[in-house]
Amino acid sequence: MMDQDILLFFDQHMDSLPLYEAFESSVRKEITDIRIKVQKTQISFYNRHLFACVSFAKVRKKKDCPDNYIVITFGLNHKLELPRIDAAAFSDKK
């Protein structure tokens, strides 16, 4: 059952909710013991630490965005280059 806070987060973007549901399902299959925190501007995924966020952050101009989308931000220890990644940053600080 979908959490009421998540439904409220997607209130203005209901057509993007299936994208989020697929993402959350994939995360839950791969990572155990996650905690999800819904905030005003993002949905944060934690295990021991914050490792991913879902938002509608502006990484493209509005005209270049698909009708239905979500922005997923990951914390990785390396830079990942793929065609579906709009922005990537890497820091080798430990």
Secondary structure, 3 states (H helix, E strand, C coil): CCCHHHHHHCCCCHHHHHHHHHHHHHHHHHCCCCEEEECCCEEEEECCCEEEEEECCCCCCHHHCCCCCCEEEECCCCCCCCCCCCCCCCCCCC
